Amino acid sequence: MAMPLRFFAVLFLLFAGDTPSHADAFYISEQQVDLAKLLAPPPQAQSDRQKQDLVDVLDAQRLRTPEQSEHAVGDNNRSVFRIAGEVLGPNFAAERLPKTSAFFNRLMGDARTIFLATKNVWNRPRPFAVSADVKAIGEKPKTRSYPSGHAIRGYLAAIILADILPEKRAELFARGREYGVSRVVAGVHFPSDIEAGRFAATALAAGLMQSPAFMKDLTEVKAELRGELGLTTQ
């Protein structure tokens, strides 16, 4: 069951230090959430789990329909409006929600800085680099595979938007999960990359809850977004 965003604040207190943010971080830095310490390592090369990961990618490739392929390629789009637009409808659009757009750009920028540093720790190759049998569709990212940045973005967006819009909690979390799985369908991530991305998103959400600037902006975004969607302010 999905839990309210304030739950993650409690979780974060279990492992957060009192390290100040970097000057270039809007809300949170890699000093505050060290994913290399919080995530398990990816499966080792030639391990049974790595072999199963590859089998799962090849199975997704074999079973993907043209519609699923098109959707997975569309999910290359990293915008929160792509992530949640299918759930929240046409009014969930950047041009209608300037505060929401800027807010997610800021927090996703912080998240990207943190997870890119983590990718470099493990340096895991992408599925299409591991096996020539993997026929990736859409873009072939040059960054490393573990954890999945898309899974982090999708699940982090779901956590935050579900706090703003609890009426849509189940749908948002389902879409956040699907957004990550699209990367397996596309052949650019292993399932364990996606799993790690969900854990990472939870840790990042917990860290964000410790930022007064984030909480202030969240309040403003909540008013803007609920107003635009015609929902009462909670």
C-alpha positions as a Markdown table, in Angstrom:
| # | Residue | x | y | z |
|---|---|---|---|---|
| 1 | Met | 0.0 | 0.0 | 0.0 |
| 2 | Ala | 1.3 | 3.5 | -0.8 |
| 3 | Met | 2.0 | 5.6 | 2.2 |
| 4 | Pro | 1.7 | 9.4 | 2.8 |
| 5 | Leu | 4.7 | 11.5 | 2.0 |
| 6 | Arg | 5.2 | 12.4 | 5.7 |
| 7 | Phe | 6.0 | 8.7 | 6.3 |
| 8 | Phe | 9.2 | 9.2 | 4.4 |
| 9 | Ala | 10.2 | 12.0 | 6.6 |
| 10 | Val | 10.2 | 9.7 | 9.5 |
| 11 | Leu | 12.1 | 7.1 | 7.5 |
| 12 | Phe | 14.7 | 9.6 | 6.5 |
| 13 | Leu | 15.5 | 10.5 | 10.1 |
| 14 | Leu | 16.8 | 7.0 | 10.6 |
| 15 | Phe | 19.7 | 7.5 | 8.3 |
| 16 | Ala | 20.1 | 11.2 | 7.5 |
| 17 | Gly | 23.0 | 13.3 | 8.8 |
| 18 | Asp | 23.1 | 17.0 | 9.4 |
| 19 | Thr | 25.1 | 17.7 | 6.2 |
| 20 | Pro | 24.3 | 20.9 | 4.5 |
| 21 | Ser | 23.2 | 20.9 | 0.9 |
| 22 | His | 25.6 | 21.8 | -1.9 |
| 23 | Ala | 25.3 | 25.3 | -3.2 |
| 24 | Asp | 24.0 | 24.1 | -6.5 |
| 25 | Ala | 21.3 | 21.8 | -5.1 |
| 26 | Phe | 17.8 | 23.3 | -4.8 |
| 27 | Tyr | 16.5 | 21.0 | -2.2 |
| 28 | Ile | 18.8 | 18.1 | -1.5 |
| 29 | Ser | 22.3 | 16.9 | -2.4 |
| 30 | Glu | 24.2 | 13.6 | -2.7 |
| 31 | Gln | 25.8 | 14.4 | 0.7 |
| 32 | Gln | 22.4 | 14.1 | 2.3 |
| 33 | Val | 21.2 | 11.0 | 0.4 |
| 34 | Asp | 24.0 | 8.7 | -0.4 |
| 35 | Leu | 22.4 | 6.0 | -2.6 |
| 36 | Ala | 25.6 | 4.0 | -2.8 |
| 37 | Lys | 25.1 | 3.3 | 1.0 |
| 38 | Leu | 21.4 | 2.8 | 0.8 |
| 39 | Leu | 21.0 | 0.5 | -2.2 |
| 40 | Ala | 22.2 | -3.1 | -2.5 |
| 41 | Pro | 24.8 | -3.7 | -5.2 |
| 42 | Pro | 23.4 | -4.8 | -8.6 |
| 43 | Pro | 23.7 | -8.5 | -9.5 |
| 44 | Gln | 27.3 | -9.6 | -10.3 |
| 45 | Ala | 28.2 | -10.5 | -13.8 |
| 46 | Gln | 27.7 | -14.2 | -14.5 |
| 47 | Ser | 25.6 | -14.6 | -11.3 |
| 48 | Asp | 22.3 | -16.5 | -11.4 |
| 49 | Arg | 20.4 | -13.3 | -10.7 |
| 50 | Gln | 22.2 | -11.5 | -13.5 |
| 51 | Lys | 21.3 | -14.3 | -15.9 |
| 52 | Gln | 17.6 | -14.1 | -14.8 |
| 53 | Asp | 17.7 | -10.4 | -15.2 |
| 54 | Leu | 18.7 | -10.9 | -18.9 |
| 55 | Val | 16.1 | -13.6 | -19.4 |
| 56 | Asp | 13.4 | -11.2 | -18.1 |
| 57 | Val | 14.6 | -8.5 | -20.5 |
| 58 | Leu | 14.5 | -10.9 | -23.5 |
| 59 | Asp | 11.0 | -12.1 | -22.4 |
| 60 | Ala | 9.7 | -8.6 | -22.3 |
| 61 | Gln | 11.2 | -8.0 | -25.8 |
| 62 | Arg | 9.6 | -11.2 | -27.2 |
| 63 | Leu | 6.2 | -10.4 | -25.7 |
| 64 | Arg | 6.0 | -6.6 | -26.4 |
| 65 | Thr | 3.2 | -5.6 | -28.8 |
| 66 | Pro | 3.5 | -2.7 | -31.2 |
| 67 | Glu | 1.3 | -0.6 | -28.9 |
| 68 | Gln | 3.5 | -1.4 | -25.9 |
| 69 | Ser | 6.6 | -0.6 | -27.9 |
| 70 | Glu | 5.2 | 2.8 | -28.9 |
| 71 | His | 4.3 | 3.5 | -25.3 |
| 72 | Ala | 7.7 | 2.5 | -24.0 |
| 73 | Val | 9.4 | 4.7 | -26.5 |
| 74 | Gly | 7.1 | 7.6 | -25.6 |
| 75 | Asp | 8.2 | 7.1 | -22.0 |
| 76 | Asn | 11.7 | 8.2 | -23.0 |
| 77 | Asn | 10.1 | 11.6 | -22.2 |
| 78 | Arg | 11.4 | 12.5 | -18.7 |
| 79 | Ser | 8.8 | 15.2 | -18.0 |
| 80 | Val | 6.5 | 14.8 | -15.0 |
| 81 | Phe | 3.7 | 15.8 | -17.4 |
| 82 | Arg | 4.5 | 12.6 | -19.4 |
| 83 | Ile | 4.7 | 10.6 | -16.2 |
| 84 | Ala | 1.4 | 11.6 | -14.7 |
| 85 | Gly | -0.5 | 13.1 | -17.7 |
| 86 | Glu | -2.3 | 9.8 | -18.4 |
| 87 | Val | -3.7 | 9.8 | -14.9 |
| 88 | Leu | -4.4 | 13.5 | -14.3 |
| 89 | Gly | -5.7 | 14.5 | -17.7 |
| 90 | Pro | -5.2 | 17.4 | -20.1 |
| 91 | Asn | -5.2 | 20.2 | -17.5 |
| 92 | Phe | -2.0 | 18.7 | -16.1 |
| 93 | Ala | 0.2 | 20.6 | -18.5 |
| 94 | Ala | 3.2 | 22.8 | -18.1 |
| 95 | Glu | 1.7 | 25.8 | -19.7 |
| 96 | Arg | -1.2 | 25.7 | -17.2 |
| 97 | Leu | 0.9 | 25.0 | -14.2 |
| 98 | Pro | 4.0 | 27.1 | -14.1 |
| 99 | Lys | 4.7 | 26.6 | -10.4 |
| 100 | Thr | 4.3 | 22.9 | -10.6 |
| 101 | Ser | 6.5 | 22.7 | -13.7 |
| 102 | Ala | 9.3 | 24.7 | -12.1 |
| 103 | Phe | 9.0 | 22.7 | -8.8 |
| 104 | Phe | 9.4 | 19.3 | -10.5 |
| 105 | Asn | 12.2 | 20.6 | -12.7 |
| 106 | Arg | 14.1 | 21.6 | -9.5 |
| 107 | Leu | 13.6 | 18.5 | -7.6 |
| 108 | Met | 14.2 | 16.2 | -10.5 |
| 109 | Gly | 17.4 | 18.1 | -11.2 |
| 110 | Asp | 18.6 | 17.3 | -7.7 |
| 111 | Ala | 17.5 | 13.7 | -8.1 |
| 112 | Arg | 19.4 | 13.4 | -11.3 |
| 113 | Thr | 22.6 | 14.7 | -9.8 |
| 114 | Ile | 22.3 | 12.1 | -7.0 |
| 115 | Phe | 21.5 | 9.1 | -9.1 |
| 116 | Leu | 24.1 | 9.8 | -11.8 |
| 117 | Ala | 26.8 | 9.8 | -9.1 |
| 118 | Thr | 25.4 | 6.4 | -7.9 |
| 119 | Lys | 25.5 | 4.9 | -11.4 |
| 120 | Asn | 29.2 | 5.7 | -11.6 |
| 121 | Val | 29.8 | 3.7 | -8.4 |
| 122 | Trp | 28.6 | 0.4 | -9.8 |
| 123 | Asn | 29.2 | 1.1 | -13.5 |
| 124 | Arg | 26.7 | -1.6 | -14.6 |
| 125 | Pro | 26.3 | -2.0 | -18.4 |
| 126 | Arg | 23.0 | -1.7 | -20.1 |
| 127 | Pro | 21.2 | -4.9 | -21.3 |
| 128 | Phe | 21.9 | -4.1 | -25.0 |
| 129 | Ala | 25.6 | -3.8 | -24.1 |
| 130 | Val | 25.5 | -7.2 | -22.3 |
| 131 | Ser | 23.9 | -9.2 | -25.0 |
| 132 | Ala | 23.5 | -8.7 | -28.7 |
| 133 | Asp | 20.2 | -10.6 | -28.4 |
| 134 | Val | 18.7 | -7.5 | -26.8 |
| 135 | Lys | 17.2 | -5.2 | -29.5 |
| 136 | Ala | 16.6 | -1.9 | -27.7 |
| 137 | Ile | 14.0 | 0.4 | -29.1 |
| 138 | Gly | 14.1 | 4.2 | -28.9 |
| 139 | Glu | 17.1 | 6.0 | -27.5 |
| 140 | Lys | 20.1 | 4.1 | -26.2 |
| 141 | Pro | 21.4 | 5.9 | -23.2 |
| 142 | Lys | 25.1 | 6.3 | -22.7 |
| 143 | Thr | 24.9 | 6.4 | -18.9 |
| 144 | Arg | 25.2 | 3.2 | -16.8 |
| 145 | Ser | 22.3 | 1.0 | -16.0 |
| 146 | Tyr | 22.0 | 0.8 | -12.1 |
| 147 | Pro | 19.8 | 2.2 | -10.7 |
| 148 | Ser | 17.2 | 3.3 | -13.2 |
| 149 | Gly | 16.8 | 7.1 | -13.4 |
| 150 | His | 13.5 | 6.6 | -15.1 |
| 151 | Ala | 12.2 | 4.4 | -12.3 |
| 152 | Ile | 13.4 | 7.0 | -9.8 |
| 153 | Arg | 11.6 | 9.8 | -11.7 |
| 154 | Gly | 8.4 | 7.9 | -12.1 |
| 155 | Tyr | 8.2 | 6.7 | -8.5 |
| 156 | Leu | 9.3 | 10.0 | -7.0 |
| 157 | Ala | 6.7 | 11.8 | -9.0 |
| 158 | Ala | 4.1 | 9.3 | -7.8 |
| 159 | Ile | 5.1 | 9.7 | -4.2 |
| 160 | Ile | 4.9 | 13.5 | -4.3 |
| 161 | Leu | 1.8 | 13.8 | -6.5 |
| 162 | Ala | 0.0 | 11.2 | -4.4 |
| 163 | Asp | 0.6 | 13.4 | -1.3 |
| 164 | Ile | -0.9 | 16.4 | -3.2 |
| 165 | Leu | -3.7 | 14.4 | -4.8 |
| 166 | Pro | -4.6 | 11.5 | -2.4 |
| 167 | Glu | -7.7 | 10.9 | -4.5 |
| 168 | Lys | -5.4 | 9.6 | -7.3 |
| 169 | Arg | -3.0 | 7.7 | -5.1 |
| 170 | Ala | -3.5 | 4.2 | -6.5 |
| 171 | Glu | -3.5 | 5.4 | -10.1 |
| 172 | Leu | -0.4 | 7.5 | -9.6 |
| 173 | Phe | 1.6 | 4.7 | -8.1 |
| 174 | Ala | 0.5 | 2.3 | -10.8 |
| 175 | Arg | 1.6 | 4.7 | -13.4 |
| 176 | Gly | 4.9 | 5.4 | -11.7 |
| 177 | Arg | 5.6 | 1.7 | -11.6 |
| 178 | Glu | 4.6 | 1.3 | -15.3 |
| 179 | Tyr | 6.9 | 4.2 | -16.3 |
| 180 | Gly | 9.9 | 2.4 | -14.9 |
| 181 | Val | 8.9 | -1.0 | -16.4 |
| 182 | Ser | 8.8 | 0.7 | -19.8 |
| 183 | Arg | 12.5 | 0.8 | -19.7 |
| 184 | Val | 12.6 | -3.0 | -19.5 |
| 185 | Val | 10.2 | -3.3 | -22.4 |
| 186 | Ala | 12.5 | -0.9 | -24.4 |
| 187 | Gly | 15.5 | -3.1 | -23.6 |
| 188 | Val | 17.5 | -0.4 | -21.9 |
| 189 | His | 17.2 | -1.5 | -18.2 |
| 190 | Phe | 17.2 | -4.7 | -16.2 |
| 191 | Pro | 14.3 | -5.4 | -13.8 |
| 192 | Ser | 16.7 | -5.1 | -10.8 |
| 193 | Asp | 17.6 | -1.5 | -12.0 |
| 194 | Ile | 13.9 | -0.7 | -11.8 |
| 195 | Glu | 13.5 | -2.2 | -8.3 |
| 196 | Ala | 16.5 | -0.2 | -7.1 |
| 197 | Gly | 15.0 | 2.9 | -8.6 |
| 198 | Arg | 11.9 | 2.5 | -6.5 |
| 199 | Phe | 13.9 | 2.2 | -3.3 |
| 200 | Ala | 16.0 | 5.2 | -4.3 |
| 201 | Ala | 12.9 | 7.3 | -5.0 |
| 202 | Thr | 11.6 | 6.5 | -1.5 |
| 203 | Ala | 14.9 | 7.6 | 0.0 |
| 204 | Leu | 14.9 | 10.8 | -2.0 |
| 205 | Ala | 11.3 | 11.6 | -1.0 |
| 206 | Ala | 12.3 | 11.2 | 2.6 |
| 207 | Gly | 15.3 | 13.5 | 2.1 |
| 208 | Leu | 13.2 | 16.1 | 0.4 |
| 209 | Met | 10.8 | 16.2 | 3.3 |
| 210 | Gln | 13.7 | 17.6 | 5.4 |
| 211 | Ser | 14.1 | 20.7 | 3.2 |
| 212 | Pro | 12.1 | 23.7 | 4.3 |
| 213 | Ala | 12.4 | 25.2 | 0.8 |
| 214 | Phe | 10.8 | 22.0 | -0.6 |
| 215 | Met | 8.0 | 22.0 | 1.9 |
| 216 | Lys | 7.3 | 25.7 | 1.2 |
| 217 | Asp | 7.2 | 25.1 | -2.5 |
| 218 | Leu | 5.1 | 22.0 | -2.1 |
| 219 | Thr | 2.4 | 24.0 | -0.3 |
| 220 | Glu | 2.2 | 26.5 | -3.2 |
| 221 | Val | 2.2 | 23.7 | -5.8 |
| 222 | Lys | -0.6 | 21.9 | -4.0 |
| 223 | Ala | -2.8 | 25.0 | -4.2 |
| 224 | Glu | -2.0 | 25.6 | -7.9 |
| 225 | Leu | -2.4 | 22.0 | -8.9 |
| 226 | Arg | -5.6 | 21.2 | -7.0 |
| 227 | Gly | -7.1 | 24.5 | -8.2 |
| 228 | Glu | -6.3 | 23.7 | -11.8 |
| 229 | Leu | -7.8 | 20.2 | -11.6 |
| 230 | Gly | -10.9 | 21.6 | -9.9 |
| 231 | Leu | -10.3 | 19.9 | -6.6 |
| 232 | Thr | -10.9 | 21.4 | -3.1 |
| 233 | Thr | -7.9 | 22.5 | -1.1 |
| 234 | Gln | -7.1 | 20.0 | 1.6 |
